[in-house]
Amino acid sequence: MTELHKLTLTEAARLLQNREISAAEMVGASLARIEATEPLFKACLTVAGDQALAEARGLDRAGPDPAKPLWGLPLTVKDVFLTKGLRTTAASRYLENYIPAYDARVVERLREAGAVIVAKTNLDEFAMGVSTEFSAFGPTFNPWNPAKVPGGSSGGAAASVAAYQVPGGFGTDTGGSLRQPACLCGCVGLKPTYGRVSRYGIVPVAGSLDQAGPLARRVRDCACLLAAVAGPDERDAISSLHPVEDYAAAVARPLAGLKLGLPRELWSAVHDSEVKAVLEATIRTLEGAGARLAELSLPSLKYAVAVYNILASAEASTNLARYDGVRYGCRAEGSGSLTELYVSSRSRFLGPEVRRRIILGTFVLSSGCYEAYFQKAARVRRLIRDDYLKAMADCDFLLTPVSPFPAWDLGSFIKDPVTAYGLDFMTLPVNLAGLPALAVPAGLGPSNGLPVGLQLIGRPFEEKELISAGLAWEEAFPPLL
């Protein structure tokens, strides 16, 4: 038998349901792998340990349950999902000792499906960043090369899957922060349609952009994880009532005859030789498989980075207003006035990237700037969505690169925020449009051996169609993990 920690999620689920392995064995193997690899990769912030093993033994006493499709499976969740009785920090000193009194809805549903949360994974502080270097507790390292970043902000979640600590996990995607680390770590990441998965109990960044989604080593595994958590939630005001399909039952849709739109604004922006080599090989393979490729234009994409950073910073500034040293988190002692308390608490316990975004967001929401920046950005956002929907009226999916670079060296952009803010320009327009997207591995750079990925973008609530195309993709492009 394959080593337990190397089993895919669906392989492990089958063995667990058939009693060929126990939940305690599976969770124990995951915890042992975490212990062995954490010194190298630093993917986790809090490990459940004894709590997770106790949950697994309780599952074993009750026995496998076909009504619980994730029974006995160890999973990680990004440390922005509230977990009852288990520390939730959002990778910030401000929440370093916060123990939630309740679970996020995603975590509730995972537990209801029989999963065991074994660890909380690292991220850029308050999910603000593209490399997981802005964590207050130190960076995460890419399992393919520890000198490289794993991407961000869900870099810990992607690294945990790529390091075989767990067969799957959950992150959040505000501007590509799930798909981009999936790409850089060689795994699969699925960003659902905005509103498909409840945001209840998730530490917010930008409420109109945030969406939770799964990471795994296979498309089928992501489908099973999405099936467990998707659906309406009355506690989330934007939760959609759109019917939930049986994602786990999706079958591969042949690539032959599939029409894929290639936005020239994104394909022409790739200049890295390693990424270009993989993309060119990908095009040849798709054409050889009978897929129809059509170049098209999304003219509004030239505004996407500016629109995103205005809207995301404004919403982040508003959400972070609660961290004032009075109501939430830590308090800096010795302040002489209320204003001094605010300033000293935020200066001491919030990192530089978070403070930068608060300042930018407060600026664009200020008198005289709200109309000139925020309102105009909101209007252009609608044009971006319209461009996407118009383009997909004539093709099955859009296909784009995920990142213009493979995983880069640690420290490369940490002191260059202007450049860093543009690194996710291939993914963030999807969040502005609220569409679903599936990031899949395409191959390894011919010289550096680092993963390169692409994303399939679908119409609203067509996750099952995306999964079907992803399953066919894996037949043409073997998984990297």
C-alpha positions as CSV (number, residue, x, y, z in Angstrom):
1,M,0.0,0.0,0.0
2,T,1.1,3.6,-0.7
3,E,2.3,5.4,2.4
4,L,-0.7,6.8,4.1
5,H,0.4,10.4,3.9
6,K,0.8,10.1,0.1
7,L,-2.7,8.9,-0.5
8,T,-4.9,11.2,-2.5
9,L,-8.1,12.3,-0.7
10,T,-10.4,10.0,-2.7
11,E,-8.0,7.1,-2.2
12,A,-7.9,7.6,1.5
13,A,-11.7,8.1,1.7
14,R,-12.2,4.7,0.0
15,L,-9.9,2.9,2.4
16,L,-11.4,4.6,5.4
17,Q,-15.0,3.7,4.4
18,N,-13.9,0.1,3.7
19,R,-12.2,-0.1,7.2
20,E,-8.9,-1.0,5.5
21,I,-7.4,1.8,7.6
22,S,-8.7,3.6,10.7
23,A,-9.3,7.3,11.2
24,A,-6.7,7.2,14.0
25,E,-4.1,5.7,11.6
26,M,-4.8,8.3,8.9
27,V,-4.8,11.2,11.3
28,G,-1.7,9.9,13.1
29,A,0.2,9.6,9.8
30,S,-0.7,13.2,8.9
31,L,0.4,14.5,12.3
32,A,3.7,12.5,12.0
33,R,4.3,14.0,8.5
34,I,3.6,17.5,9.9
35,E,6.1,16.9,12.7
36,A,8.7,15.7,10.2
37,T,8.3,18.5,7.6
38,E,7.4,21.6,9.6
39,P,11.1,22.4,10.4
40,L,11.6,22.7,6.7
41,F,8.5,24.3,5.4
42,K,6.7,26.2,8.3
43,A,3.3,25.6,6.7
44,C,1.3,25.5,10.0
45,L,0.8,28.0,12.8
46,T,-1.2,25.8,15.2
47,V,-1.3,21.9,15.2
48,A,-4.3,20.3,16.8
49,G,-2.3,17.2,17.9
50,D,-4.0,15.4,20.8
51,Q,-7.3,17.1,20.0
52,A,-7.2,15.7,16.4
53,L,-6.3,12.2,17.5
54,A,-9.1,12.2,20.1
55,E,-11.6,13.2,17.4
56,A,-10.2,10.4,15.1
57,R,-10.6,7.8,17.9
58,G,-14.1,9.0,18.5
59,L,-14.9,8.4,14.8
60,D,-13.4,5.0,15.0
61,R,-15.6,4.0,17.9
62,A,-18.7,5.1,15.9
63,G,-17.5,3.4,12.7
64,P,-17.4,4.6,9.1
65,D,-20.5,6.4,7.9
66,P,-21.4,6.6,4.1
67,A,-23.4,9.7,4.8
68,K,-20.1,11.4,5.9
69,P,-18.0,11.5,2.7
70,L,-14.9,13.0,4.4
71,W,-15.0,10.5,7.3
72,G,-11.7,10.2,9.1
73,L,-9.8,12.5,6.6
74,P,-7.2,14.9,8.1
75,L,-7.4,18.4,6.6
76,T,-5.9,21.8,7.3
77,V,-7.6,25.1,7.1
78,K,-6.1,28.6,6.6
79,D,-5.8,30.4,9.9
80,V,-8.6,32.8,9.1
81,F,-11.3,30.2,9.6
82,L,-12.6,30.3,13.2
83,T,-12.1,27.0,15.0
84,K,-13.9,26.5,18.3
85,G,-11.3,26.0,21.0
86,L,-8.4,26.1,18.6
87,R,-6.3,29.3,18.3
88,T,-7.1,31.5,15.3
89,T,-4.5,34.3,14.6
90,A,-4.9,35.4,11.0
91,A,-1.1,35.4,11.2
92,S,-1.2,38.6,13.2
93,R,0.2,39.5,16.6
94,Y,-3.1,41.3,17.2
95,L,-4.9,38.0,17.4
96,E,-2.0,35.9,18.7
97,N,-3.9,34.5,21.7
98,Y,-7.5,34.5,20.3
99,I,-9.5,31.3,20.9
100,P,-12.8,31.4,19.1
101,A,-16.0,30.3,20.8
102,Y,-17.5,28.9,17.6
103,D,-16.6,27.3,14.2
104,A,-16.7,29.0,10.8
105,R,-19.5,27.5,8.7
106,V,-16.9,25.9,6.4
107,V,-15.4,24.2,9.4
108,E,-18.8,23.2,10.7
109,R,-19.6,21.5,7.4
110,L,-16.3,19.8,7.3
111,R,-16.8,18.3,10.7
112,E,-20.4,17.3,9.8
113,A,-18.9,15.4,6.8
114,G,-16.5,13.5,9.2
115,A,-13.3,15.4,8.5
116,V,-10.7,16.1,11.2
117,I,-8.9,19.5,11.3
118,V,-5.3,18.7,12.1
119,A,-3.7,22.1,11.8
120,K,-4.2,25.8,11.0
121,T,-2.0,27.0,8.2
122,N,0.2,30.1,7.7
123,L,-0.7,33.1,5.6
124,D,0.2,36.7,4.9
125,E,-1.1,38.7,7.9
126,F,-4.8,39.2,7.6
127,A,-4.5,37.6,4.1
128,M,-2.8,40.7,2.7
129,G,0.1,39.6,0.5
130,V,1.2,37.3,-2.4
131,S,4.0,35.3,-0.9
132,T,3.2,34.4,2.8
133,E,6.2,36.5,3.8
134,F,4.1,39.0,5.6
135,S,3.1,36.6,8.4
136,A,3.8,37.9,11.8
137,F,5.1,34.4,12.7
138,G,7.6,34.1,9.8
139,P,7.4,33.0,6.2
140,T,6.4,29.6,4.8
141,F,8.9,27.9,2.4
142,N,8.0,26.2,-0.9
143,P,8.2,22.4,-0.7
144,W,9.7,22.3,-4.3
145,N,12.5,24.5,-3.2
146,P,12.7,26.0,0.3
147,A,14.6,29.1,-1.0
148,K,11.4,30.0,-2.9
149,V,8.1,31.5,-1.8
150,P,4.9,29.3,-1.8
151,G,2.8,32.1,-3.0
152,G,0.1,33.8,-1.0
153,S,-1.9,34.6,0.9
154,S,-2.9,30.9,1.3
155,G,0.7,29.8,0.9
156,G,0.7,27.7,4.1
157,A,-2.4,25.8,2.9
158,A,-0.8,25.0,-0.5
159,A,2.6,24.1,1.0
160,S,0.8,21.8,3.5
161,V,-0.8,19.9,0.6
162,A,2.4,19.9,-1.5
163,A,4.5,18.6,1.4
164,Y,2.0,15.7,1.8
165,Q,1.1,16.8,5.3
166,V,-2.6,16.4,4.4
167,P,-4.6,15.2,1.3
168,G,-6.5,18.5,1.1
169,G,-7.1,21.8,2.8
170,F,-9.0,25.0,2.6
171,G,-7.8,28.6,1.9
172,T,-9.5,31.8,0.9
173,D,-9.2,33.7,-2.4
174,T,-9.6,37.5,-2.5
175,G,-7.5,38.2,-5.6
176,G,-6.0,34.9,-6.5
177,S,-4.7,34.0,-3.0
178,L,-5.7,30.4,-3.4
179,R,-5.1,29.8,-7.1
180,Q,-1.7,31.5,-7.2
181,P,-0.1,29.4,-4.3
182,A,-1.7,26.3,-5.8
183,C,0.1,27.1,-9.0
184,L,3.5,27.8,-7.4
185,C,3.2,24.6,-5.2
186,G,2.1,22.3,-8.0
187,C,-1.4,21.4,-6.7
188,V,-5.0,22.1,-7.6
189,G,-7.0,25.1,-6.3
190,L,-10.7,25.8,-6.8
191,K,-12.1,29.2,-6.3
192,P,-15.9,28.9,-6.3
193,T,-18.4,31.5,-7.6
194,Y,-18.8,34.4,-5.2
195,G,-21.5,33.4,-2.7
196,R,-21.2,29.6,-3.4
197,V,-19.5,29.0,0.0
198,S,-20.4,30.7,3.2
199,R,-18.0,33.3,4.6
200,Y,-19.5,33.1,8.1
201,G,-16.7,32.8,10.6
202,I,-13.9,33.8,8.3
203,V,-11.7,36.8,9.3
204,P,-12.6,39.2,6.5
205,V,-10.3,41.0,4.1
206,A,-12.6,42.5,1.4
207,G,-16.1,41.3,1.8
208,S,-17.1,41.7,-1.8
209,L,-14.1,39.7,-3.1
210,D,-13.5,37.0,-0.4
211,Q,-14.4,33.4,-1.2
212,A,-13.3,30.2,0.5
213,G,-12.2,27.2,-1.6
214,P,-10.3,23.9,-1.5
215,L,-6.8,22.8,-2.3
216,A,-5.7,19.3,-3.1
217,R,-3.4,17.2,-5.3
218,R,-6.2,16.1,-7.7
219,V,-9.2,17.8,-9.3
220,R,-11.5,15.0,-8.0
221,D,-10.4,15.7,-4.4
222,C,-11.2,19.4,-4.8
223,A,-14.7,18.4,-6.1
224,C,-15.3,16.3,-3.0
225,L,-14.2,19.1,-0.7
226,L,-16.4,21.6,-2.4
227,A,-19.4,19.3,-2.3
228,A,-19.0,19.1,1.5
229,V,-19.1,22.9,2.1
230,A,-21.1,24.5,-0.7
231,G,-24.6,25.8,-0.2
232,P,-26.6,28.6,1.3
233,D,-26.1,29.9,4.8
234,E,-28.6,32.3,6.4
235,R,-25.8,33.8,8.5
236,D,-24.0,35.1,5.4
237,A,-25.8,37.9,3.7
238,I,-24.3,37.2,0.3
239,S,-24.7,33.4,0.4
240,S,-26.4,32.3,-2.8
241,L,-29.6,30.2,-3.0
242,H,-28.5,28.8,-6.4
243,P,-28.9,25.0,-6.3
244,V,-25.8,23.0,-5.4
245,E,-24.8,20.3,-7.9
246,D,-23.2,17.0,-7.1
247,Y,-19.7,18.1,-7.8
248,A,-18.2,14.8,-6.6
249,A,-20.1,12.9,-9.4
250,A,-18.6,15.0,-12.2
251,V,-17.1,13.0,-15.1
252,A,-14.3,14.1,-17.5
253,R,-15.4,16.2,-20.4
254,P,-13.3,15.3,-23.5
255,L,-10.9,18.0,-24.6
256,A,-11.8,17.3,-28.2
257,G,-14.1,20.0,-29.4
258,L,-13.8,22.0,-26.2
259,K,-13.5,25.7,-27.1
260,L,-11.1,27.7,-24.9
261,G,-10.8,31.5,-25.1
262,L,-7.3,32.9,-24.6
263,P,-7.3,36.5,-23.4
264,R,-4.4,38.1,-25.3
265,E,-3.9,40.7,-22.5
266,L,-2.8,37.9,-20.2
267,W,-1.0,35.5,-22.5
268,S,1.1,38.3,-24.0
269,A,2.2,39.5,-20.5
270,V,4.2,36.4,-19.8
271,H,7.9,37.0,-20.4
272,D,9.6,34.5,-18.1
273,S,11.3,31.9,-20.3
274,E,10.4,29.0,-17.9
275,V,6.7,29.8,-17.8
276,K,6.6,30.5,-21.6
277,A,8.2,27.1,-22.4
278,V,5.5,25.3,-20.4
279,L,2.7,27.4,-21.8
280,E,3.8,26.8,-25.4
281,A,4.0,23.0,-24.7
282,T,0.5,23.2,-23.2
283,I,-0.9,24.8,-26.3
284,R,0.6,22.1,-28.5
285,T,-0.9,19.4,-26.3
286,L,-4.4,21.0,-26.2
287,E,-4.4,21.4,-30.0
288,G,-3.2,17.8,-30.4
289,A,-6.1,16.6,-28.2
290,G,-8.6,18.4,-30.4
291,A,-9.4,21.4,-28.3
292,R,-10.3,24.6,-30.2
293,L,-8.3,27.6,-29.0
294,A,-9.5,31.1,-29.8
295,E,-7.6,34.3,-29.0
296,L,-9.8,37.1,-27.7
297,S,-9.6,40.4,-26.0
298,L,-10.8,41.6,-22.6
299,P,-10.1,45.4,-23.0
300,S,-11.1,46.4,-19.5
301,L,-8.3,44.2,-17.9
302,K,-5.9,47.1,-18.2
303,Y,-7.8,48.7,-15.3
304,A,-8.1,45.6,-13.2
305,V,-5.1,46.1,-10.9
306,A,-6.0,49.7,-10.1
307,V,-9.7,48.8,-9.5
308,Y,-8.8,45.8,-7.3
309,N,-6.3,47.7,-5.1
310,I,-8.7,50.6,-4.6
311,L,-11.7,48.4,-3.7
312,A,-9.8,45.8,-1.7
313,S,-7.9,48.4,0.3
314,A,-11.1,50.3,1.1
315,E,-12.9,47.2,2.3
316,A,-9.8,46.0,4.2
317,S,-9.5,49.4,5.9
318,T,-13.2,49.2,7.0
319,N,-12.9,45.7,8.3
320,L,-9.7,46.4,10.2
321,A,-11.3,49.4,12.0
322,R,-12.4,47.0,14.7
323,Y,-8.8,46.4,15.7
324,D,-8.4,49.5,17.8
325,G,-7.0,48.3,21.1
326,V,-10.4,48.5,22.8
327,R,-12.8,46.0,21.3
328,Y,-10.7,43.3,19.7
329,G,-7.2,41.8,20.0
330,C,-4.2,43.2,21.9
331,R,-3.9,46.6,23.6
332,A,-0.7,48.6,24.0
333,E,-0.4,49.7,27.6
334,G,0.6,53.1,28.8
335,S,-1.3,55.2,26.3
336,G,-2.3,58.7,27.6
337,S,-5.3,59.3,25.4
338,L,-7.7,57.3,23.2
339,T,-6.0,58.5,20.0
340,E,-2.6,57.4,21.4
341,L,-4.2,54.0,22.3
342,Y,-5.3,53.5,18.7
343,V,-2.0,54.6,17.2
344,S,0.3,52.7,19.7
345,S,-1.8,49.5,19.5
346,R,-1.9,49.4,15.7
347,S,1.7,50.4,15.4
348,R,2.9,47.7,17.7
349,F,0.7,44.7,16.7
350,L,0.0,45.2,13.0
351,G,2.6,44.5,10.4
352,P,3.8,47.0,7.7
353,E,1.7,45.6,4.9
354,V,-1.5,45.7,6.9
355,R,-0.8,49.3,8.0
356,R,0.0,50.3,4.4
357,R,-3.4,49.0,3.1
358,I,-5.2,50.7,6.0
359,I,-3.7,54.0,5.0
360,L,-4.5,53.5,1.3
361,G,-8.0,52.3,2.0
362,T,-8.7,55.2,4.3
363,F,-7.4,57.6,1.7
364,V,-9.7,56.4,-1.1
365,L,-12.7,56.5,1.2
366,S,-11.9,60.1,2.4
367,S,-13.9,63.1,1.5
368,G,-13.2,64.2,-2.1
369,C,-11.5,60.9,-2.9
370,Y,-14.5,58.6,-2.5
371,E,-16.2,59.8,-5.7
372,A,-12.9,60.1,-7.7
373,Y,-11.6,56.7,-6.8
374,F,-13.9,54.3,-5.0
375,Q,-17.1,55.0,-6.9
376,K,-15.3,55.1,-10.3
377,A,-13.5,51.8,-9.4
378,A,-16.9,50.2,-8.6
379,R,-18.3,51.2,-12.0
380,V,-15.2,49.9,-13.9
381,R,-15.6,46.6,-11.9
382,R,-18.9,46.1,-13.6
383,L,-17.3,46.6,-17.0
384,I,-14.7,43.9,-16.2
385,R,-17.4,41.4,-15.3
386,D,-19.3,42.3,-18.5
387,D,-16.2,41.7,-20.6
388,Y,-15.8,38.2,-19.1
389,L,-19.4,37.2,-19.6
390,K,-19.4,38.5,-23.1
391,A,-16.2,36.6,-23.9
392,M,-17.6,33.3,-22.5
393,A,-20.8,33.6,-24.5
394,D,-18.7,32.3,-27.5
395,C,-16.5,29.7,-25.7
396,D,-16.8,27.0,-23.1
397,F,-14.1,28.4,-20.7
398,L,-11.4,31.0,-20.6
399,L,-7.9,29.7,-20.2
400,T,-5.2,31.9,-18.7
401,P,-1.8,31.7,-16.9
402,V,-2.0,32.0,-13.1
403,S,1.3,33.6,-12.4
404,P,3.7,35.4,-14.8
405,F,6.6,33.9,-12.8
406,P,7.4,30.5,-11.2
407,A,8.0,30.6,-7.5
408,W,10.4,33.5,-6.8
409,D,13.2,33.8,-4.3
410,L,12.3,34.8,-0.7
411,G,12.7,38.5,-0.2
412,S,12.5,39.4,-3.9
413,F,9.5,41.8,-3.7
414,I,9.0,42.3,0.0
415,K,10.4,45.8,-0.1
416,D,8.7,46.6,-3.4
417,P,5.0,46.8,-2.7
418,V,4.1,48.5,-6.0
419,T,5.5,45.6,-8.0
420,A,4.0,43.1,-5.5
421,Y,0.5,44.5,-5.9
422,G,0.7,43.7,-9.6
423,L,1.9,40.1,-9.3
424,D,-1.7,38.7,-9.2
425,F,-3.0,40.6,-12.2
426,M,-3.8,37.3,-13.9
427,T,-6.1,36.1,-11.1
428,L,-7.6,39.2,-9.4
429,P,-10.0,40.1,-12.3
430,V,-11.8,36.8,-11.7
431,N,-12.6,38.0,-8.1
432,L,-13.8,41.4,-9.4
433,A,-16.2,39.5,-11.7
434,G,-17.2,37.0,-9.0
435,L,-16.6,34.0,-11.3
436,P,-15.4,30.4,-10.6
437,A,-11.9,29.3,-11.6
438,L,-9.9,26.2,-11.3
439,A,-6.1,26.3,-11.1
440,V,-4.4,23.2,-12.4
441,P,-0.7,22.2,-12.9
442,A,0.6,22.3,-16.5
443,G,4.1,21.1,-16.0
444,L,7.6,22.0,-14.7
445,G,10.0,24.6,-15.9
446,P,12.5,22.9,-18.2
447,S,15.5,24.4,-16.3
448,N,14.4,25.2,-12.8
449,G,12.0,22.3,-12.3
450,L,9.4,24.5,-10.6
451,P,5.6,24.1,-11.2
452,V,3.7,26.2,-13.7
453,G,-0.1,26.3,-13.7
454,L,-3.0,27.6,-15.7
455,Q,-6.6,28.4,-14.7
456,L,-9.9,27.5,-16.3
457,I,-12.5,30.2,-15.8
458,G,-16.2,29.4,-16.0
459,R,-19.6,31.0,-15.9
460,P,-21.3,31.8,-12.6
461,F,-22.2,28.6,-10.6
462,E,-20.8,26.3,-13.3
463,E,-18.3,24.7,-10.9
464,K,-19.4,21.2,-12.0
465,E,-18.5,22.0,-15.6
466,L,-15.1,23.3,-14.5
467,I,-14.5,20.2,-12.6
468,S,-15.4,18.0,-15.6
469,A,-12.9,20.0,-17.8
470,G,-10.3,19.7,-15.0
471,L,-10.7,15.9,-14.9
472,A,-10.0,15.8,-18.7
473,W,-7.1,18.2,-18.1
474,E,-5.5,15.7,-15.7
475,E,-5.7,13.0,-18.4
476,A,-3.6,15.2,-20.8
477,F,-1.4,16.8,-18.1
478,P,-0.4,14.3,-15.4
479,P,-0.5,15.7,-11.8
480,L,2.8,16.8,-10.4
481,L,2.2,15.4,-6.9
